[in-house]
């Protein structure tokens, strides 16, 4: 099972992102149903490990949820070889606490995670390897035209364990469970 834990985005935020994506004109757009803010990517794990993680996440005291402010367009990869266009996330102490709680739960059940700096973002589009000069020029024009992008902040009151199935086309995401201060078991 390919698993990640993420904050799902409110419909109004997805609609605002769709407006940005419609103006992009390059890359493979992330579909609205797949937009999310990843707290931890766990990769391929066994079903019993997903169940153990679920139980550990249910036991976390999530406390108040973070205030999530999506702002600033950024290209992951290099200017010559872009991999993804993302919206950054303004720093929030509760968001970092949620990230650390997910990592702690995963490690407590024996999952080994790659050590990465937490760089919260929402992926808007992905780019194929070897993007041509025309695509790079359109991406540059889009970024110049957008200026400082900042969406309305929202209060995250839940997070989800999501199974991602890869295949032809866009990945299929399935929410397996939800957690948070406002989730009732």
C-alpha positions in Angstrom: 0.0 0.0 0.0 1.4 3.4 -1.0 0.4 5.7 1.9 0.7 9.3 2.9 -0.8 11.5 5.7 -2.1 14.8 4.6 -4.4 17.8 5.2 -7.2 17.8 2.8 -8.0 21.2 1.3 -11.4 23.0 1.6 -13.4 23.3 -1.6 -13.0 27.1 -1.8 -9.2 26.6 -1.7 -9.4 23.9 -4.4 -11.5 26.3 -6.6 -8.9 29.1 -6.1 -6.1 26.7 -7.1 -8.1 25.6 -10.2 -8.2 29.3 -11.3 -4.4 29.4 -11.1 -4.0 26.1 -12.9 -6.3 27.2 -15.7 -3.9 30.0 -16.4 -0.8 27.8 -16.4 -1.0 26.3 -19.8 1.9 23.9 -19.3 2.6 20.7 -17.3 0.3 18.0 -15.9 -2.3 19.7 -13.6 -3.0 18.0 -10.3 -6.7 17.2 -10.3 -8.9 18.9 -7.6 -9.6 15.6 -5.9 -5.9 15.0 -5.5 -4.9 18.4 -4.1 -3.6 18.1 -0.5 -0.9 19.2 1.9 1.3 16.3 2.7 2.5 16.0 6.3 4.4 12.7 5.8 4.9 10.4 2.8 5.3 6.8 4.1 5.7 5.1 0.8 5.0 1.4 0.3 4.0 -0.2 3.5 2.2 -3.5 4.4 -1.5 -3.5 5.3 -0.7 -4.5 8.9 1.7 -1.5 9.2 -1.1 0.8 7.9 -3.4 -0.6 10.6 -0.7 -0.1 13.3 -0.2 3.5 12.1 -3.9 4.1 12.1 -4.1 3.0 15.8 -1.1 5.2 16.7 -2.7 8.2 14.9 -6.0 7.6 16.7 -4.1 7.9 20.0 -2.5 11.3 19.3 -3.8 14.4 21.1 -4.1 16.7 18.0 -5.0 19.8 20.0 -5.9 22.9 18.0 -5.5 22.5 14.3 -3.1 24.8 12.3 -4.0 27.9 10.4 -2.9 27.1 6.9 -1.9 30.0 4.6 -1.0 29.0 1.1 1.3 31.6 -0.4 4.1 31.9 -2.9 4.6 30.0 -6.1 7.7 28.0 -6.4 9.3 25.5 -8.9 10.8 22.3 -7.5 13.7 21.1 -9.5 15.8 23.6 -11.5 14.9 26.3 -14.0 16.1 24.0 -16.8 14.5 20.9 -15.5 11.4 21.8 -13.5 9.7 18.9 -11.7 6.7 20.5 -10.1 5.0 23.9 -9.6 3.9 24.3 -5.9 2.2 26.7 -3.6 4.2 27.3 -0.5 2.8 27.3 3.0 3.5 30.1 5.5 5.1 28.8 8.7 2.7 27.7 11.5 3.7 26.2 14.8 0.7 23.9 14.9 1.3 22.6 11.4 4.9 21.7 12.4 3.5 20.0 15.6 1.1 17.9 13.4 3.9 16.9 11.1 6.0 15.9 14.1 3.1 14.0 15.6 2.6 12.0 12.4 6.4 11.2 12.2 6.4 10.2 15.9 3.4 7.8 15.4 5.0 6.3 12.3 8.3 5.7 14.1 6.6 4.4 17.2 5.1 1.5 15.1 8.5 0.8 13.5 8.2 2.5 10.2 11.5 3.8 8.8 11.1 7.2 7.1 13.5 9.0 5.0 15.0 12.0 6.8 13.8 15.1 4.9 13.4 18.7 5.9 9.6 19.5 6.2 8.8 21.8 3.3 5.0 22.1 3.4 3.5 22.8 0.0 0.6 22.0 -2.3 1.6 20.6 -5.8 -0.3 22.4 -8.6 1.3 20.7 -11.6 4.1 18.3 -12.5 6.4 18.5 -15.5 7.7 15.8 -17.7 11.4 15.2 -17.9 13.0 17.1 -20.8 10.5 19.9 -21.0 11.1 21.8 -24.2 12.0 25.5 -24.5 8.4 26.4 -25.3 7.1 24.8 -22.1 9.9 26.5 -20.0 9.0 29.9 -21.6 5.3 29.4 -20.8 6.1 28.5 -17.2 8.3 31.6 -16.9 5.6 33.8 -18.3 3.0 32.4 -16.0 5.3 32.9 -12.9 6.0 36.5 -14.0 2.3 37.3 -14.5 1.2 35.9 -11.1 3.3 38.1 -8.8 2.7 37.3 -5.1 0.1 34.7 -4.9 -1.6 34.3 -1.5 -4.8 32.4 -0.9 -7.2 33.0 2.1 -6.0 31.1 5.2 -8.1 28.3 6.5 -8.2 26.4 9.8 -7.3 22.7 9.4 -9.3 20.6 11.8 -8.5 17.2 10.4 -5.9 15.2 8.6 -6.2 11.9 6.7 -4.4 8.7 6.0 -4.5 8.3 2.2 -3.8 5.4 -0.1 -2.4 6.4 -3.4 -2.7 4.0 -6.3 -0.6 4.7 -9.4 -1.6 3.7 -12.9 -2.3 5.2 -16.3 -3.1 8.9 -15.8 -3.6 10.7 -12.5 -3.1 8.7 -9.2 -6.2 7.5 -7.5 -6.4 8.8 -3.8 -8.5 7.0 -1.3 -9.0 8.3 2.2 -8.6 5.4 4.6 -9.2 7.3 7.9 -9.4 10.8 9.3 -7.9 12.2 12.5 -8.0 15.5 14.4 -9.6 17.4 17.2 -13.0 17.5 15.4 -13.1 13.9 14.2 -15.3 11.6 16.2 -14.4 7.9 16.3 
